[in-house]
């Protein structure tokens, strides 16, 4: 059984929930750190878990592809320094990639 990649929308929703912010806040223009960190984490997860290009990811967040590239780099630095961020991202990644339970036999 082949597992399909999560959609960018699903990644946004799961990341917003994990960080305790709304989807609307995550996609807003505000640069407050309590929104920028989860937004950048979501962009990084989208890059890691989908085959989407940087421009496609950027459009999903209403941002430029260079913003996505910056987010991926910043998130890697943050995750290396802060185990709490790394753990939160791992939890979101696991939630998005976990296989559904097998169907019982008929």
N, C-alpha and C positions, 0 to 999 in steps of 0.2 A: 504494500500500500504506500503510495507516494503522498507525502504531506505537502500541502500547498502553503506558500508563504502567507503570513498575515497581511492584511491590507494596511496601508498607511493610516487610514481612519481608525482601524482597530488598535494600531500602535499608539496613536494619539490618545484614544480613549483610555487604554490601559495605563499609559504613563500619567495622564492627568489623575486618574484614580489613585495610583500609587503615591503620587506626591500631594494628594489632597487639594487639587485645584480643579477648576472647571475646564472643559474643552475650550470654551470661549476665551477664558483667561490664557490658556496655553497658546492660542492662536492670535492673541491680541498684539498690538504694536508696543505695548509697554516693555521696558527693559529692566524692571525690578528683578533683583537676583532670585527672589522666590518664584518667579515665573521663567526667567532666562535659563536657570539650571534644568528644570524639567523639560523645557522646550528643546534645549540643546540635547538632552538625553534622548528625547523622542526622535529627533533628527538622526542621531547616531544609531538608535535601534532600527529606524527605517532603512538606513544605509546597510546595516549588518544583516537584517532579516528579509529584505526584499531585493529584487533585481532592479529596482528603480534607479534611474540616473539621478545625479545631483540636481539637475534642473526640474525633474519631475517631483522630487522630494521638496525642493524649494517652493514649487507652485502649491503643493499641498499645505504648506505653512504660510503662504503668501509672502515668501522671501526669495531672495536671489540665490543661485547655486553657490556663490562664494560664501554666503552666510552659512549654508549647510556644511561646506568644507571647514569653515572656522569652528562650527559647532562640534564636528567630529573630532577635530584636534583638541579643542578645549575639554571636551568630555573625557577623552583619553587621559589627559593630564590630571583632571579632577579625580577620576576613578583610581588612578595610580596613587594619588595623595590621600584620598578620603575613602576608607573602606565602607563607610555607610552608603555613599553614593554608588560604589561598585556593587554592593549587596542589593540595593534597591533596583539597580538596572538588571542584575542577574535574576531577581524575582520577577520583574516584568518580562524579561526574555523567556524565562521558564513558563510563565503563564501563557505567553503567546505561542510557544512552540510545543507545549506538552500535547502528547497524542491523546485523542479522546478515548474513553474506556471502550474495550472491545464489545461488540454486540453479542448478546447471549445466543447460543445456537437455537434454531427453531425447534 
